[in-house]
Amino acid sequence: MKNYLFLLLFFSNYLLAGREVDRLTELVKLNSGSANITGVLAVQNKIKPWFEAIGFKVSLVPNPAGENVSAPLLLAELIGEKSDTVTFVMHADTVFEPNSPFQKIKMASEYIMSGPGVMDDKGGIVVVLKALEDYLAKAKKSKFSLRILVSPNEEVGSIGWWETFHQFSLSSWLVLGLEPGHDDYGIVQGRKGNIWYEINVQGKESHAGRDHAEGVNACQILAKKLEEIQKLTNYKKAITTSVGRMEGGQDKYNIVCGWAKAKIDIRVPDLQAYKIITKKMNSILNHPQITFKITDETPAFNENKISRPVIMKYLQAIEKVEGRKVISHVSGGVGDVNHFSRDGIIIIDGLGPVGGHAHTENEFLDLRTIDTRAKVLTQFLESL
């Protein structure tokens, strides 16, 4: 009898693992490059009944910036015993458009699957679905309210959704990002924020010889400002400023430059640095000849006093399930969870399965981590 029960348990686990791989395969076969609105919508329609089957109320929300900007956002909600909400964030799009040569799934070994978006981020969708199925099967009713957000255009900055994410942040006490796990199997405790400035300087052209005094040299004004901006770089504090492009004036030697412009990338490690740097930039760019606009503004998030114990609990869950000690990292890249950043919220990212070579034709996933990272997430939710 004992042997029979053991085989039954083993076979049932095998079927579960097979089901998750089947789901992942279905998703990866659907091309969902960010610009392929029809393809991304197909992914959202595929996963919608999966979440409905475990009790979530699911809707597809049109992009506030217009239906031609992206496919809809998938929003799934389940009311718990408490109104406090745990929000799970992932995305349905990939960087591989229909014209990409990388379209097919390949198995490098029994456990290694290669395919567009297999790791980033379709594996994350499968992990959270399995984790919540197992959690709700045991708990019957969640202690906290649960919210699923599947972005349709994360790979191009989730244009149109920033204010939506911020509003959902206000009703969330915990945000869990299902981006892929770190290469060393660790998770992400923070992501730098980025601020992109487009600076324009309006000068006045004049003859560089006889009317030099009448001109206002826009390139000279810009050069001085860029020097001040460059001095804001502080590697010890993980703050960097970078001039991505600068141009100005006519292609002449003898005309005082009448216009100039530049594009600036600034990276900051946390909200405090974000506030300080934006204040300093406003001061530097306060000049009668200068106008500027921020073309992308993604706030940073990082570990804080209230998040550290929760991060440690997650790391302990990984060690318990996978038998390995891992650490949490600060990533230089940004993601959707950055837009949930505010004082008093806990954010953890990189909770998806583990693979490698994201955004390349060598992208792969270790299928075993679908099961282990789902178990980690289930146990973590049970411990809250």
Secondary structure, DSSP 8 states (H G I E B T S, - for coil): -HHHHHHHHHHHHHHHHHHHHHHHHHHHHS--BTT-HHHHHHHHHHHHHHHHTTT-EEEEE--TT-TTT---EEEEEE--SEEEEEEEEEES-BS--TT-S----EESSSSEEE-TTTTTTHHHHHHHHHHHHHHHHHHSS-SEEEEEEEES-GGGT-TT-HHHHHHHHHTEEEEEE-S---TTS-EEEEE-EEEEEEEEEE-B--BTTTTGGG-B-HHHHHHHHHHHHHTT-BGGGTBEEEEEEEEES-S-SSB---EEEEEEEEEESSHHHHHHHHHHHHHHT--TTEEEEEEEEE--B---TTTHHHHHHHHHHHHHHHS----EEEESS--GGGGG--TT-EEEB--S--EE-TTSTT-EEETHHHHHHHHHHHHHHHH-
